[in-house]
């Protein structure tokens, strides 16, 4: 088991290398000039050229790539072209905020997705199941940004129970309670699509498991419904839940990027949008690479958890 994990960790090295190449050269292929877009148009061509040389933008692309990778390893991504400050001081705090929102959205995704799918599965074919599946069908097609605006309108404008945006109340002292209050609405908005995807998979797994021969055998032996649902069906759908959660992390990350703008959440999505508008390549490249590395890391964790749930691998089998 440990050997399999080490092999997968080793496999991340070439994968991250390819991702870094794509991130760097796709940004370089853009039509914008990062120097002219950031600097004042009143500067002379000689001054612009001096700044280009200072940032190493006059060198061949492969040299710029090696320099960027070196900066990522040693200095966290170099210097921002627009803010003239270290990229690490811009990207990493925002990325931590994104991780907080992403973690909250993942919790909402798993808890509500499993609950909705489980209830729908055990009530298969009944009115409850039909109502739930109608909600799933409609919700899966709602744009996240529109859904986020509706949540703000309901919770902040109409009901006045949640703040309209931001990460902390600027008038108060902050704290965990204040952060949690600001997390509820954006986490729910970001989790919408992935939550409903998990609900579909859980429902299908419950229906399949509930109709299997061994479950009928357990029931014929006098096991109560609660024992069958919790101990046997619940255990059988654990692997699909873990697998589907890993696959939907991409939807969660995408939702978080949209939600950060709508709810004024100071995360990596907002930083990237500002950097793209200003053609700030160091910030764009570092931010995208961090998001991609997070996605790869989550998939690795998912694979390891699935291996741990596999009894053959857990006990040293093939």
N, C-alpha and C positions, 0 to 999 in steps of 0.2 A: 504493500500500500504506500509506504513512504517513498519507495523507488518511483512509483507512478507519479506521485506529486512532484518529485524532483525533476522528472522528465518533462512534466508540463511546465514547470517553472523555467527550465532551460529552453523550452519551445517558445516562451514569450520573448526571448531576446531577438530572434530574427523577425518576429511579428512586429514588435515595437520599432525595429529598424525600418521595416517597410512602411509602417504608419508615419514615422518621422519624415521619410523621403516624400511620401505623398503630401503630407501637410506642408512641408517646406516648398516643394516645387509647384504645387497648385497655387499657393499664395504668390509665388514669384511670377506665375504665368498671367496674373491679372493685368489689366491695362493701366491701372493707376500707377502713378509715380509717388512713392512714399515720401520723398523729400519735398517735391513741389507741392504736394497736397497739404503738408504740415506747415511748411515755412511760408513766410510772407512773400507775396509776389513781387515786392519791391526790391528783393535781394538780387544782386547781380549774378550772372552765370558763374563767375569765378567763385563767389562766396558759396553758392549752391554746390559747386564741385568740391570745394574744400570740406563741406559738411558731409558730402557723399563719401569722400575718402576717409573722413574721420570715423564714420560708421561702417566702413568696409564695403559699401554698396557698389563700389567701382570694380571690385574683384570678380572673377568668374564665379558662376553659380555654385560649383562644387566646393570652392574655397569658402564661400559664404555659408554653405551648409555645414561644413566641418567646424567653422567658427561658431555657428549657432548651437550645434550639439555640444561643443566645449563650454559655451556660456550656460547652457541648460544644466550641465553637470556641475560646473564650478560656481556660477553666479546666478543661477535660476532664470536664465533667458536673456541676459543682456540689459540694454537700456531702451526704454520706450522712446520712440521718435517724437511723439506729440507732447508727452508730459515731462520728458528729460529726467526721468527717475528710473530706478531699477524695476525691471519687469516683475521680479519676484514680489516686490512690495505692492504691486497692483493686482497681480493674478492670484497669488496664493491666499490672501485674506478673502477675496471674492469667491475663490474656489471652496474655501472652508464653509462659507455661507451657503453655497450651492449644495455641498454635502449635507449640511443640516436640513435644508429643505428637501433634498432628495431622499434622505433617510426617513424623514417624516412621511413623505409621499409613499415610500415603499411600505412602511408599516400600515398606512391606510389602505394601500393596494391589497396587501395580503389579508389583513383582518376582514375588511368588508368584502373583498372578492371571494374569500373562502366561505364566509358566512352566507352571502347571497347564493353562491353556487351550491352549497350544502343544503340550504333550505329548499331551493328549487329542485334539487335532485331527489330528496326524500319525499317531496310532494309532486313527483313527476306526473303530468297529465291532469292535475287538478287546477282549480282556479288560481291558487297561489303561484304555481309554476307558470301559468300563462301570463299573469300580471308581471311577474319578475322578468320573464323572457321578453315581454314587450318593453319594459324599462331598459333591459340590456340592449335590445335592438335599437331603440331610439337613442340611448346614451352613447352607443358606439359610433354614431354618426354626427355627434355634436362637435363643432370646432372648439378646441380648448380655449382659445382666446375669448370666444363668445360666452362660453360657459363660465369663465372667470369673471367676465363683466356682470353676468347675471348674479353670481354669488356676491360680488361687491354690492350690487344694487339691493339684494335681499338682506344680507347680513349687516351692512354698514349704513345703508340709506333708509330702508324700510323698517327693519327690526332694531337696528342700532345695538347689536349684541357683539359685533366683532369690529376691529379696526379696519379701515379701507385699504391699508397697505403699509409698507415699511417693515422693518425688522424689530424695532423697539419704539416705544412711545417717547418722543423727544421731550415731553413735558414731565415725564416721571423718571424714576431711578433705574428702570430696566429690571433685570433679574430673570430668572427662569420662568416664572409665571407670566411675565409680560411677553417673553419670547414665545412661549407656548400659545398664548392668545393670538399672536400675530401669525403663528404657523398654521392654525386650523384651516382657514379658508384657502390659502395657496396650496397647501398639501392636498386638500380634497380636490381642488381643481386640477392639479398636476397628475393625480392618480386616476382620473376618470377612465381613460381608455384602457390602461393596463389592468385596472380593477375589474372591468367588465370582461376583459379577455380571460383573466383568471377565473372569473365566475363561470364562464362558458366551459372551460376545461374541467373545473371541479364538478360542475353539474353532470357532465358527460361521464366522468370517472365514478361518481356516486351511483348513477343509473346503471352503469355497467357492473359495478361491484355488487350493488343491491340485487341484481338479477342473476348473479352467478350461482352455480350449484352448491359451492361450499357454504355460502350464506344461507341458502335454504336448508342445508344440513344443520347448521348451527341453530336455526330457528326451530327445526323439528326436534332438536334435543332439549328444548325448553329454555334456551338463552333469551333473556329479555331484550326488548327493542333497544334500550339504552346501551346495553353491553355490546350488542351487535354493531350499532352505529359508531360508538366511541372506540371500541377496541379493535374491531376487525375492518369495518369500512374506512374509519378514520386512518388506520395504519396503512391501508392499501392506497389511499389517495395522497399520501405524504410525498412520494416521489414525483407524481405529476405536479403537485403544488410547487415543489422546489424547482423543478425543470421549467415550468411555465413562468415562475417569478424571474428566473435568470434570463429567459427569453424576452420578457417584457421590460427589462431594465432600460432598453433603448427607448421605449415609449415613455417611460418615466422621465428620462433625461431630456427628451424632446419636450415633454410637457413642462418640465421645470424651466427650460429656457424661455418658453412663451410666457409662463406664469410670472417669472421674475420681472418682466417688463410691465405686465398688467398690474401687479401688486407692488411695484416699486421696491422689489426685493434686491438688495445690493449683492448680487451673485455674479457668477462668471458669464451668464447670458447677457446681462446688462453691459458688462465690461467688453465683451466681444462685439456687441452691436456698436458701441461707441468707437472701438478700435477699427472696425470695418468701415464705418463712416469716415474716419480720419486716415485710413490706409496705414495704420500703425502695425506693420508686419511683425515685429518682435512680440507684441502682445497677442496678435491673432494666432500666430504659430504656437506660442507657449500655451495659450488657453485651449486651443483645439487639441493639442497633444495631451494635455492633462485630462480632458474629457474622454478622449479615446483610450488612454491608459486606464482610466477608471472603468470604462466599459469592459475592457479586456480582463481587468482584475476581477470584476464581478462574475464574468463568465467562468474564470478559473475557480473561484470559490464555489460556484454552482456545481461545476464538475466534481470537485472534491466532495461536496456534500452528497451528491448522487452516488459516488463511490462508497461513502460511509454508510449509506442506506442500503447498498447492495450487500446481502449477507455473504455471498461468495467471496467478494473482495475484502469485506470486513474481517473475515476469518482466514484470510490468506489464500483463498482459492484463486482459480484462473479468472 
